[in-house]
Amino acid sequence: MHHSRVMIGARLQLERQRVGLTQGEFAEKIGIAKRTLAGYEGGTSDIGASVLEVARGLGVDVLFVVSGVRTPTPETTLSEHEAQLVEDFRKMRSADQGSAQRLVSALAETSARYDAE
């Protein structure tokens, strides 16, 4: 068995369980045989893009299945304030970005020291 195929299969199984479906239910909903799904989850068969696309419609995080990295959710993305800081930072000249980065790092370090007291 190929290691990446095994990892993809294991993550597919985790996602199927996360969305609350049995193998039989999931296989039926994505239009494949339960045995085929078992092959995907067991890492003995390659899963096709068309199957993953249907699975996405059931709430499966396809990015996680294929890469192990979760799709960012609102909780993991930047706040409006943070996004504005990033946008402003990207507008700066390179030299100014370095200065801004040093300033923010110094402020963060000072805040951390005060919070620790």
ZAFIBA-174251 format. One record per atom (N, C-alpha, C, O): residue in three letters; z, x, y; atom name. Coordinates in Angstrom, 1 decimal. Example, Ala and Ser with C-alpha at 12.3 -4.5 7.8 and 13.67 -1.06 7.14 Angstrom:
REM residues 2
<pt "ALA" <7.8 13.2 -5.7> "N">,
<pt "ALA" <7.8 12.3 -4.5> "CA">,
<pt "ALA" <7.8 13.2 -3.3> "C">,
<pt "ALA" <8.5 14.2 -3.3> "O">,
<pt "SER" <7.1 12.8 -2.2> "N">,
<pt "SER" <7.1 13.7 -1.1> "CA">,
<pt "SER" <7.9 12.9 0.0> "C">,
<pt "SER" <8.0 13.4 1.1> "O">,
***
This chain:
REM residues 117
<pt "MET" <0.0 0.8 -1.2> "N">,
<pt "MET" <0.0 0.0 0.0> "CA">,
<pt "MET" <0.0 0.9 1.2> "C">,
<pt "MET" <0.6 1.9 1.3> "O">,
<pt "HIS" <-0.7 0.4 2.2> "N">,
<pt "HIS" <-0.8 1.2 3.5> "CA">,
<pt "HIS" <0.4 0.8 4.3> "C">,
<pt "HIS" <0.8 -0.4 4.5> "O">,
<pt "HIS" <1.1 1.8 4.9> "N">,
<pt "HIS" <2.4 1.6 5.7> "CA">,
<pt "HIS" <2.2 0.6 6.8> "C">,
<pt "HIS" <3.1 -0.3 6.9> "O">,
<pt "SER" <1.1 0.7 7.6> "N">,
<pt "SER" <1.0 -0.2 8.7> "CA">,
<pt "SER" <0.8 -1.6 8.2> "C">,
<pt "SER" <1.3 -2.6 8.9> "O">,
<pt "ARG" <0.1 -1.8 7.1> "N">,
<pt "ARG" <-0.1 -3.1 6.6> "CA">,
<pt "ARG" <1.2 -3.7 6.1> "C">,
<pt "ARG" <1.5 -4.9 6.3> "O">,
<pt "VAL" <2.1 -2.9 5.6> "N">,
<pt "VAL" <3.4 -3.4 5.1> "CA">,
<pt "VAL" <4.2 -3.8 6.3> "C">,
<pt "VAL" <4.9 -4.8 6.3> "O">,
<pt "MET" <4.2 -3.0 7.4> "N">,
<pt "MET" <5.0 -3.3 8.6> "CA">,
<pt "MET" <4.5 -4.5 9.3> "C">,
<pt "MET" <5.3 -5.4 9.7> "O">,
<pt "ILE" <3.2 -4.7 9.4> "N">,
<pt "ILE" <2.6 -5.9 9.9> "CA">,
<pt "ILE" <3.0 -7.1 9.1> "C">,
<pt "ILE" <3.4 -8.2 9.7> "O">,
<pt "GLY" <3.0 -7.0 7.8> "N">,
<pt "GLY" <3.4 -8.1 6.9> "CA">,
<pt "GLY" <4.8 -8.5 7.1> "C">,
<pt "GLY" <5.2 -9.6 7.2> "O">,
<pt "ALA" <5.7 -7.5 7.2> "N">,
<pt "ALA" <7.1 -7.7 7.4> "CA">,
<pt "ALA" <7.4 -8.4 8.8> "C">,
<pt "ALA" <8.2 -9.3 8.9> "O">,
<pt "ARG" <6.6 -8.0 9.8> "N">,
<pt "ARG" <6.8 -8.6 11.1> "CA">,
<pt "ARG" <6.2 -10.0 11.1> "C">,
<pt "ARG" <6.8 -10.9 11.8> "O">,
<pt "LEU" <5.2 -10.2 10.4> "N">,
<pt "LEU" <4.6 -11.6 10.3> "CA">,
<pt "LEU" <5.7 -12.5 9.6> "C">,
<pt "LEU" <5.9 -13.6 10.1> "O">,
<pt "GLN" <6.3 -12.0 8.6> "N">,
<pt "GLN" <7.3 -12.8 7.9> "CA">,
<pt "GLN" <8.5 -13.1 8.9> "C">,
<pt "GLN" <9.0 -14.3 8.9> "O">,
<pt "LEU" <8.9 -12.1 9.6> "N">,
<pt "LEU" <10.0 -12.4 10.6> "CA">,
<pt "LEU" <9.6 -13.4 11.6> "C">,
<pt "LEU" <10.4 -14.3 12.0> "O">,
<pt "GLU" <8.4 -13.4 12.1> "N">,
<pt "GLU" <7.9 -14.4 13.1> "CA">,
<pt "GLU" <7.8 -15.7 12.4> "C">,
<pt "GLU" <8.1 -16.7 13.1> "O">,
<pt "ARG" <7.3 -15.8 11.2> "N">,
<pt "ARG" <7.2 -17.1 10.5> "CA">,
<pt "ARG" <8.6 -17.7 10.4> "C">,
<pt "ARG" <8.8 -18.9 10.7> "O">,
<pt "GLN" <9.6 -16.9 10.1> "N">,
<pt "GLN" <10.9 -17.4 9.9> "CA">,
<pt "GLN" <11.5 -17.8 11.3> "C">,
<pt "GLN" <12.2 -18.7 11.4> "O">,
<pt "ARG" <11.2 -17.0 12.3> "N">,
<pt "ARG" <11.7 -17.3 13.7> "CA">,
<pt "ARG" <11.2 -18.6 14.2> "C">,
<pt "ARG" <11.9 -19.4 14.8> "O">,
<pt "VAL" <9.9 -19.0 13.8> "N">,
<pt "VAL" <9.4 -20.3 14.3> "CA">,
<pt "VAL" <9.9 -21.4 13.3> "C">,
<pt "VAL" <9.5 -22.6 13.5> "O">,
<pt "GLY" <10.6 -21.1 12.3> "N">,
<pt "GLY" <11.2 -22.1 11.4> "CA">,
<pt "GLY" <10.4 -22.7 10.4> "C">,
<pt "GLY" <10.5 -23.9 10.0> "O">,
<pt "LEU" <9.4 -21.9 9.8> "N">,
<pt "LEU" <8.5 -22.5 8.8> "CA">,
<pt "LEU" <8.6 -21.7 7.5> "C">,
<pt "LEU" <8.9 -20.5 7.5> "O">,
<pt "THR" <8.5 -22.5 6.4> "N">,
<pt "THR" <8.5 -21.9 5.1> "CA">,
<pt "THR" <7.1 -21.3 4.9> "C">,
<pt "THR" <6.2 -21.5 5.7> "O">,
<pt "GLN" <6.9 -20.5 3.8> "N">,
<pt "GLN" <5.6 -19.9 3.6> "CA">,
<pt "GLN" <4.6 -21.0 3.4> "C">,
<pt "GLN" <3.5 -20.9 3.9> "O">,
<pt "GLY" <5.0 -22.0 2.6> "N">,
<pt "GLY" <4.1 -23.1 2.3> "CA">,
<pt "GLY" <3.6 -23.9 3.6> "C">,
<pt "GLY" <2.5 -24.2 3.8> "O">,
<pt "GLU" <4.6 -24.2 4.4> "N">,
<pt "GLU" <4.3 -24.9 5.7> "CA">,
<pt "GLU" <3.4 -24.0 6.6> "C">,
<pt "GLU" <2.5 -24.5 7.2> "O">,
<pt "PHE" <3.8 -22.8 6.7> "N">,
<pt "PHE" <3.0 -21.9 7.6> "CA">,
<pt "PHE" <1.6 -21.7 7.1> "C">,
<pt "PHE" <0.6 -21.8 7.9> "O">,
<pt "ALA" <1.4 -21.5 5.8> "N">,
<pt "ALA" <0.1 -21.3 5.2> "CA">,
<pt "ALA" <-0.7 -22.5 5.5> "C">,
<pt "ALA" <-1.9 -22.4 5.8> "O">,
<pt "GLU" <-0.2 -23.7 5.3> "N">,
<pt "GLU" <-0.9 -25.0 5.5> "CA">,
<pt "GLU" <-1.3 -25.1 6.9> "C">,
<pt "GLU" <-2.5 -25.5 7.2> "O">,
<pt "LYS" <-0.4 -24.8 7.8> "N">,
<pt "LYS" <-0.7 -25.0 9.3> "CA">,
<pt "LYS" <-1.8 -24.0 9.7> "C">,
<pt "LYS" <-2.6 -24.3 10.6> "O">,
<pt "ILE" <-1.9 -22.8 9.2> "N">,
<pt "ILE" <-2.9 -21.8 9.6> "CA">,
<pt "ILE" <-4.1 -21.9 8.7> "C">,
<pt "ILE" <-5.1 -21.1 9.0> "O">,
<pt "GLY" <-4.1 -22.8 7.7> "N">,
<pt "GLY" <-5.3 -23.0 6.9> "CA">,
<pt "GLY" <-5.6 -22.0 5.9> "C">,
<pt "GLY" <-6.8 -21.7 5.6> "O">,
<pt "ILE" <-4.6 -21.4 5.3> "N">,
<pt "ILE" <-4.8 -20.4 4.2> "CA">,
<pt "ILE" <-3.9 -20.8 3.0> "C">,
<pt "ILE" <-3.0 -21.7 3.1> "O">,
<pt "ALA" <-4.2 -20.2 1.9> "N">,
<pt "ALA" <-3.4 -20.5 0.7> "CA">,
<pt "ALA" <-2.1 -19.8 0.8> "C">,
<pt "ALA" <-2.0 -18.7 1.4> "O">,
<pt "LYS" <-1.0 -20.4 0.2> "N">,
<pt "LYS" <0.3 -19.7 0.2> "CA">,
<pt "LYS" <0.2 -18.3 -0.4> "C">,
<pt "LYS" <0.9 -17.4 0.1> "O">,
<pt "ARG" <-0.6 -18.2 -1.4> "N">,
<pt "ARG" <-0.7 -16.9 -2.1> "CA">,
<pt "ARG" <-1.3 -15.9 -1.1> "C">,
<pt "ARG" <-0.9 -14.7 -1.1> "O">,
<pt "THR" <-2.3 -16.3 -0.3> "N">,
<pt "THR" <-2.9 -15.4 0.7> "CA">,
<pt "THR" <-1.8 -14.9 1.7> "C">,
<pt "THR" <-1.7 -13.8 2.1> "O">,
<pt "LEU" <-1.0 -15.9 2.2> "N">,
<pt "LEU" <0.1 -15.6 3.1> "CA">,
<pt "LEU" <1.1 -14.6 2.5> "C">,
<pt "LEU" <1.5 -13.7 3.1> "O">,
<pt "ALA" <1.4 -14.8 1.2> "N">,
<pt "ALA" <2.3 -13.9 0.5> "CA">,
<pt "ALA" <1.7 -12.5 0.5> "C">,
<pt "ALA" <2.5 -11.5 0.6> "O">,
<pt "GLY" <0.4 -12.4 0.3> "N">,
<pt "GLY" <-0.2 -11.1 0.3> "CA">,
<pt "GLY" <-0.1 -10.4 1.7> "C">,
<pt "GLY" <0.1 -9.2 1.8> "O">,
<pt "TYR" <-0.3 -11.2 2.8> "N">,
<pt "TYR" <-0.2 -10.7 4.1> "CA">,
<pt "TYR" <1.3 -10.2 4.3> "C">,
<pt "TYR" <1.5 -9.1 4.8> "O">,
<pt "GLU" <2.2 -11.1 4.0> "N">,
<pt "GLU" <3.6 -10.7 4.3> "CA">,
<pt "GLU" <4.1 -9.6 3.4> "C">,
<pt "GLU" <5.0 -8.8 3.8> "O">,
<pt "GLY" <3.5 -9.5 2.2> "N">,
<pt "GLY" <3.9 -8.4 1.3> "CA">,
<pt "GLY" <3.2 -7.1 1.6> "C">,
<pt "GLY" <3.5 -6.1 1.0> "O">,
<pt "GLY" <2.2 -7.1 2.5> "N">,
<pt "GLY" <1.5 -5.9 2.8> "CA">,
<pt "GLY" <0.4 -5.5 1.8> "C">,
<pt "GLY" <0.0 -4.4 1.9> "O">,
<pt "THR" <0.0 -6.4 1.0> "N">,
<pt "THR" <-1.0 -6.1 0.0> "CA">,
<pt "THR" <-2.4 -6.5 0.5> "C">,
<pt "THR" <-3.4 -6.1 -0.1> "O">,
<pt "SER" <-2.5 -7.3 1.6> "N">,
<pt "SER" <-3.7 -7.8 2.2> "CA">,
<pt "SER" <-3.7 -7.6 3.7> "C">,
<pt "SER" <-2.7 -7.7 4.3> "O">,
<pt "ASP" <-4.9 -7.3 4.2> "N">,
<pt "ASP" <-5.0 -7.2 5.7> "CA">,
<pt "ASP" <-5.2 -8.6 6.3> "C">,
<pt "ASP" <-5.9 -9.5 5.7> "O">,
<pt "ILE" <-4.5 -8.8 7.4> "N">,
<pt "ILE" <-4.6 -10.1 8.1> "CA">,
<pt "ILE" <-5.7 -10.1 9.1> "C">,
<pt "ILE" <-5.8 -9.1 9.9> "O">,
<pt "GLY" <-6.5 -11.1 9.2> "N">,
<pt "GLY" <-7.6 -11.1 10.2> "CA">,
<pt "GLY" <-7.2 -11.7 11.5> "C">,
<pt "GLY" <-6.2 -12.4 11.7> "O">,
<pt "ALA" <-8.0 -11.3 12.5> "N">,
<pt "ALA" <-7.7 -11.8 13.9> "CA">,
<pt "ALA" <-7.8 -13.3 14.0> "C">,
<pt "ALA" <-7.0 -13.9 14.8> "O">,
<pt "SER" <-8.6 -13.9 13.3> "N">,
<pt "SER" <-8.7 -15.4 13.4> "CA">,
<pt "SER" <-7.5 -16.1 12.9> "C">,
<pt "SER" <-7.0 -17.1 13.4> "O">,
<pt "VAL" <-6.9 -15.5 11.8> "N">,
<pt "VAL" <-5.6 -16.1 11.3> "CA">,
<pt "VAL" <-4.5 -15.8 12.3> "C">,
<pt "VAL" <-3.7 -16.7 12.6> "O">,
<pt "LEU" <-4.5 -14.7 13.0> "N">,
<pt "LEU" <-3.5 -14.4 14.0> "CA">,
<pt "LEU" <-3.6 -15.3 15.2> "C">,
<pt "LEU" <-2.6 -15.7 15.8> "O">,
<pt "GLU" <-4.8 -15.6 15.5> "N">,
<pt "GLU" <-5.1 -16.5 16.7> "CA">,
<pt "GLU" <-4.5 -17.9 16.4> "C">,
<pt "GLU" <-3.9 -18.5 17.3> "O">,
<pt "VAL" <-4.7 -18.4 15.2> "N">,
<pt "VAL" <-4.1 -19.7 14.8> "CA">,
<pt "VAL" <-2.6 -19.6 14.8> "C">,
<pt "VAL" <-1.9 -20.5 15.3> "O">,
<pt "ALA" <-2.1 -18.5 14.3> "N">,
<pt "ALA" <-0.6 -18.3 14.2> "CA">,
<pt "ALA" <0.0 -18.3 15.6> "C">,
<pt "ALA" <1.1 -18.8 15.9> "O">,
<pt "ARG" <-0.8 -17.7 16.6> "N">,
<pt "ARG" <-0.3 -17.7 18.0> "CA">,
<pt "ARG" <-0.1 -19.1 18.5> "C">,
<pt "ARG" <0.9 -19.4 19.2> "O">,
<pt "GLY" <-0.9 -20.0 18.1> "N">,
<pt "GLY" <-0.8 -21.4 18.5> "CA">,
<pt "GLY" <0.5 -22.1 17.9> "C">,
<pt "GLY" <0.9 -23.1 18.4> "O">,
<pt "LEU" <1.1 -21.5 16.9> "N">,
<pt "LEU" <2.3 -22.0 16.3> "CA">,
<pt "LEU" <3.5 -21.3 16.9> "C">,
<pt "LEU" <4.7 -21.6 16.5> "O">,
<pt "GLY" <3.3 -20.5 17.9> "N">,
<pt "GLY" <4.5 -19.8 18.5> "CA">,
<pt "GLY" <4.7 -18.4 18.0> "C">,
<pt "GLY" <5.7 -17.8 18.4> "O">,
<pt "VAL" <3.9 -17.9 17.2> "N">,
<pt "VAL" <4.0 -16.5 16.7> "CA">,
<pt "VAL" <3.7 -15.5 17.8> "C">,
<pt "VAL" <2.7 -15.7 18.4> "O">,
<pt "ASP" <4.6 -14.5 17.9> "N">,
<pt "ASP" <4.3 -13.4 18.9> "CA">,
<pt "ASP" <3.4 -12.4 18.2> "C">,
<pt "ASP" <3.9 -11.5 17.5> "O">,
<pt "VAL" <2.1 -12.6 18.4> "N">,
<pt "VAL" <1.1 -11.8 17.7> "CA">,
<pt "VAL" <1.2 -10.3 18.2> "C">,
<pt "VAL" <1.0 -9.4 17.3> "O">,
<pt "LEU" <1.5 -10.0 19.4> "N">,
<pt "LEU" <1.7 -8.7 19.9> "CA">,
<pt "LEU" <2.8 -8.0 19.0> "C">,
<pt "LEU" <2.6 -6.8 18.6> "O">,
<pt "PHE" <3.9 -8.7 18.8> "N">,
<pt "PHE" <5.0 -8.2 17.9> "CA">,
<pt "PHE" <4.5 -7.9 16.5> "C">,
<pt "PHE" <4.8 -6.9 15.9> "O">,
<pt "VAL" <3.7 -8.9 16.0> "N">,
<pt "VAL" <3.2 -8.7 14.6> "CA">,
<pt "VAL" <2.4 -7.5 14.4> "C">,
<pt "VAL" <2.6 -6.7 13.5> "O">,
<pt "VAL" <1.5 -7.2 15.4> "N">,
<pt "VAL" <0.6 -6.1 15.2> "CA">,
<pt "VAL" <1.1 -4.8 15.7> "C">,
<pt "VAL" <0.7 -3.7 15.3> "O">,
<pt "SER" <2.1 -4.8 16.6> "N">,
<pt "SER" <2.5 -3.5 17.2> "CA">,
<pt "SER" <4.0 -3.3 17.1> "C">,
<pt "SER" <4.5 -2.1 17.3> "O">,
<pt "GLY" <4.8 -4.3 16.9> "N">,
<pt "GLY" <6.2 -4.1 16.9> "CA">,
<pt "GLY" <6.9 -4.3 18.3> "C">,
<pt "GLY" <8.1 -4.1 18.4> "O">,
<pt "VAL" <6.1 -4.5 19.3> "N">,
<pt "VAL" <6.5 -4.7 20.7> "CA">,
<pt "VAL" <6.5 -6.2 21.0> "C">,
<pt "VAL" <5.5 -6.8 20.9> "O">,
<pt "ARG" <7.6 -6.7 21.5> "N">,
<pt "ARG" <7.7 -8.1 21.8> "CA">,
<pt "ARG" <6.9 -8.4 23.1> "C">,
<pt "ARG" <6.8 -7.5 24.0> "O">,
<pt "THR" <6.2 -9.5 23.2> "N">,
<pt "THR" <5.5 -10.0 24.4> "CA">,
<pt "THR" <6.6 -10.2 25.4> "C">,
<pt "THR" <7.6 -10.9 25.1> "O">,
<pt "PRO" <6.4 -9.7 26.6> "N">,
<pt "PRO" <7.4 -9.9 27.7> "CA">,
<pt "PRO" <7.6 -11.4 27.9> "C">,
<pt "PRO" <6.7 -12.2 28.0> "O">,
<pt "THR" <8.9 -11.7 28.1> "N">,
<pt "THR" <9.3 -13.1 28.4> "CA">,
<pt "THR" <9.8 -13.1 29.8> "C">,
<pt "THR" <10.1 -12.0 30.4> "O">,
<pt "PRO" <10.0 -14.2 30.4> "N">,
<pt "PRO" <10.5 -14.3 31.8> "CA">,
<pt "PRO" <11.8 -13.5 31.9> "C">,
<pt "PRO" <12.1 -12.9 33.0> "O">,
<pt "GLU" <12.6 -13.4 30.9> "N">,
<pt "GLU" <13.9 -12.7 30.9> "CA">,
<pt "GLU" <13.7 -11.2 31.0> "C">,
<pt "GLU" <14.5 -10.4 31.5> "O">,
<pt "THR" <12.5 -10.7 30.5> "N">,
<pt "THR" <12.3 -9.3 30.4> "CA">,
<pt "THR" <11.3 -8.8 31.5> "C">,
<pt "THR" <11.0 -7.6 31.6> "O">,
<pt "THR" <10.9 -9.7 32.3> "N">,
<pt "THR" <9.9 -9.3 33.4> "CA">,
<pt "THR" <10.7 -9.1 34.7> "C">,
<pt "THR" <11.9 -9.4 34.8> "O">,
<pt "LEU" <10.0 -8.6 35.7> "N">,
<pt "LEU" <10.7 -8.3 37.0> "CA">,
<pt "LEU" <11.0 -9.6 37.7> "C">,
<pt "LEU" <10.3 -10.6 37.7> "O">,
<pt "SER" <12.1 -9.5 38.5> "N">,
<pt "SER" <12.4 -10.6 39.4> "CA">,
<pt "SER" <11.4 -10.6 40.6> "C">,
<pt "SER" <10.7 -9.6 40.7> "O">,
<pt "GLU" <11.4 -11.6 41.4> "N">,
<pt "GLU" <10.6 -11.6 42.5> "CA">,
<pt "GLU" <10.9 -10.4 43.5> "C">,
<pt "GLU" <10.0 -9.8 44.0> "O">,
<pt "HIS" <12.1 -10.2 43.7> "N">,
<pt "HIS" <12.6 -9.0 44.5> "CA">,
<pt "HIS" <12.1 -7.7 43.9> "C">,
<pt "HIS" <11.6 -6.8 44.7> "O">,
<pt "GLU" <12.3 -7.5 42.6> "N">,
<pt "GLU" <11.9 -6.3 42.0> "CA">,
<pt "GLU" <10.3 -6.1 42.1> "C">,
<pt "GLU" <9.8 -5.0 42.3> "O">,
<pt "ALA" <9.6 -7.2 41.8> "N">,
<pt "ALA" <8.2 -7.2 41.9> "CA">,
<pt "ALA" <7.7 -6.8 43.3> "C">,
<pt "ALA" <6.7 -6.0 43.4> "O">,
<pt "GLN" <8.4 -7.3 44.3> "N">,
<pt "GLN" <8.0 -6.9 45.7> "CA">,
<pt "GLN" <8.3 -5.4 46.0> "C">,
<pt "GLN" <7.4 -4.7 46.6> "O">,
<pt "LEU" <9.4 -4.9 45.4> "N">,
<pt "LEU" <9.6 -3.4 45.6> "CA">,
<pt "LEU" <8.5 -2.6 44.9> "C">,
<pt "LEU" <8.1 -1.6 45.5> "O">,
<pt "VAL" <8.1 -3.0 43.7> "N">,
<pt "VAL" <7.1 -2.3 43.0> "CA">,
<pt "VAL" <5.8 -2.4 43.8> "C">,
<pt "VAL" <5.1 -1.4 43.9> "O">,
<pt "GLU" <5.4 -3.6 44.3> "N">,
<pt "GLU" <4.2 -3.7 45.0> "CA">,
<pt "GLU" <4.2 -2.8 46.3> "C">,
<pt "GLU" <3.2 -2.2 46.6> "O">,
<pt "ASP" <5.3 -2.8 47.0> "N">,
<pt "ASP" <5.4 -2.0 48.2> "CA">,
<pt "ASP" <5.3 -0.5 47.8> "C">,
<pt "ASP" <4.7 0.3 48.5> "O">,
<pt "PHE" <6.0 -0.1 46.7> "N">,
<pt "PHE" <6.0 1.3 46.3> "CA">,
<pt "PHE" <4.6 1.7 46.0> "C">,
<pt "PHE" <4.2 2.8 46.3> "O">,
<pt "ARG" <3.8 0.9 45.4> "N">,
<pt "ARG" <2.4 1.2 45.0> "CA">,
<pt "ARG" <1.5 1.3 46.2> "C">,
<pt "ARG" <0.5 2.0 46.1> "O">,
<pt "LYS" <1.9 0.8 47.3> "N">,
<pt "LYS" <1.1 0.9 48.5> "CA">,
<pt "LYS" <1.3 2.2 49.3> "C">,
<pt "LYS" <0.6 2.6 50.1> "O">,
<pt "MET" <2.4 2.9 48.9> "N">,
<pt "MET" <2.8 4.1 49.6> "CA">,
<pt "MET" <1.9 5.3 49.2> "C">,
<pt "MET" <1.3 5.3 48.1> "O">,
<pt "ARG" <1.9 6.3 50.1> "N">,
<pt "ARG" <1.2 7.5 49.7> "CA">,
<pt "ARG" <2.1 8.2 48.7> "C">,
<pt "ARG" <3.2 8.0 48.6> "O">,
<pt "SER" <1.5 9.1 47.9> "N">,
<pt "SER" <2.2 9.8 46.9> "CA">,
<pt "SER" <3.4 10.5 47.3> "C">,
<pt "SER" <4.5 10.4 46.7> "O">,
<pt "ALA" <3.3 11.2 48.5> "N">,
<pt "ALA" <4.5 12.0 49.0> "CA">,
<pt "ALA" <5.6 11.0 49.3> "C">,
<pt "ALA" <6.8 11.3 49.1> "O">,
<pt "ASP" <5.3 9.9 49.9> "N">,
<pt "ASP" <6.3 8.9 50.3> "CA">,
<pt "ASP" <6.9 8.2 49.0> "C">,
<pt "ASP" <8.1 7.9 49.0> "O">,
<pt "GLN" <6.1 8.1 48.0> "N">,
<pt "GLN" <6.6 7.5 46.7> "CA">,
<pt "GLN" <7.7 8.5 46.2> "C">,
<pt "GLN" <8.8 8.0 45.7> "O">,
<pt "GLY" <7.5 9.8 46.3> "N">,
<pt "GLY" <8.5 10.7 45.8> "CA">,
<pt "GLY" <9.8 10.6 46.6> "C">,
<pt "GLY" <10.9 10.6 46.0> "O">,
<pt "SER" <9.7 10.5 47.9> "N">,
<pt "SER" <10.8 10.3 48.8> "CA">,
<pt "SER" <11.6 9.1 48.4> "C">,
<pt "SER" <12.8 9.0 48.3> "O">,
<pt "ALA" <10.8 8.0 48.3> "N">,
<pt "ALA" <11.5 6.7 48.0> "CA">,
<pt "ALA" <12.2 6.7 46.6> "C">,
<pt "ALA" <13.2 6.2 46.5> "O">,
<pt "GLN" <11.5 7.4 45.7> "N">,
<pt "GLN" <12.1 7.5 44.3> "CA">,
<pt "GLN" <13.5 8.3 44.4> "C">,
<pt "GLN" <14.4 7.9 43.8> "O">,
<pt "ARG" <13.5 9.4 45.1> "N">,
<pt "ARG" <14.7 10.2 45.3> "CA">,
<pt "ARG" <15.8 9.3 46.0> "C">,
<pt "ARG" <17.0 9.4 45.6> "O">,
<pt "LEU" <15.4 8.6 47.0> "N">,
<pt "LEU" <16.4 7.8 47.7> "CA">,
<pt "LEU" <17.0 6.7 46.8> "C">,
<pt "LEU" <18.2 6.5 46.8> "O">,
<pt "VAL" <16.1 6.0 46.1> "N">,
<pt "VAL" <16.6 4.9 45.2> "CA">,
<pt "VAL" <17.5 5.5 44.1> "C">,
<pt "VAL" <18.5 4.9 43.8> "O">,
<pt "SER" <17.1 6.7 43.6> "N">,
<pt "SER" <17.9 7.3 42.5> "CA">,
<pt "SER" <19.3 7.7 43.1> "C">,
<pt "SER" <20.3 7.5 42.4> "O">,
<pt "ALA" <19.4 8.2 44.3> "N">,
<pt "ALA" <20.6 8.6 44.9> "CA">,
<pt "ALA" <21.5 7.4 45.2> "C">,
<pt "ALA" <22.7 7.4 44.9> "O">,
<pt "LEU" <20.9 6.3 45.6> "N">,
<pt "LEU" <21.6 5.1 45.9> "CA">,
<pt "LEU" <22.2 4.5 44.6> "C">,
<pt "LEU" <23.3 4.0 44.5> "O">,
<pt "ALA" <21.4 4.5 43.5> "N">,
<pt "ALA" <21.8 4.0 42.2> "CA">,
<pt "ALA" <23.0 4.9 41.7> "C">,
<pt "ALA" <23.9 4.3 41.1> "O">,
<pt "GLU" <22.9 6.2 41.8> "N">,
<pt "GLU" <23.9 7.1 41.3> "CA">,
<pt "GLU" <25.2 6.8 42.1> "C">,
<pt "GLU" <26.3 6.7 41.5> "O">,
<pt "THR" <25.1 6.6 43.4> "N">,
<pt "THR" <26.3 6.3 44.2> "CA">,
<pt "THR" <26.9 5.0 43.8> "C">,
<pt "THR" <28.2 4.9 43.7> "O">,
<pt "SER" <26.1 4.0 43.6> "N">,
<pt "SER" <26.6 2.7 43.2> "CA">,
<pt "SER" <27.3 2.7 41.9> "C">,
<pt "SER" <28.3 2.1 41.7> "O">,
<pt "ALA" <26.7 3.5 41.0> "N">,
<pt "ALA" <27.3 3.6 39.6> "CA">,
<pt "ALA" <28.7 4.3 39.7> "C">,
<pt "ALA" <29.6 3.9 39.0> "O">,
<pt "ARG" <28.8 5.3 40.6> "N">,
<pt "ARG" <30.1 5.9 40.7> "CA">,
<pt "ARG" <31.1 5.0 41.3> "C">,
<pt "ARG" <32.3 5.0 40.8> "O">,
<pt "TYR" <30.8 4.2 42.3> "N">,
<pt "TYR" <31.7 3.2 42.9> "CA">,
<pt "TYR" <32.1 2.1 41.9> "C">,
<pt "TYR" <33.2 1.7 41.8> "O">,
<pt "ASP" <31.1 1.7 41.1> "N">,
<pt "ASP" <31.4 0.7 40.1> "CA">,
<pt "ASP" <32.3 1.2 39.0> "C">,
<pt "ASP" <33.1 0.4 38.4> "O">,
<pt "ALA" <32.3 2.5 38.7> "N">,
<pt "ALA" <33.1 3.0 37.7> "CA">,
<pt "ALA" <34.5 3.2 38.1> "C">,
<pt "ALA" <35.4 3.3 37.3> "O">,
<pt "GLU" <34.8 3.2 39.4> "N">,
<pt "GLU" <36.2 3.4 39.9> "CA">,
<pt "GLU" <37.0 2.1 39.8> "C">,
<pt "GLU" <38.2 2.1 40.2> "O">,
***
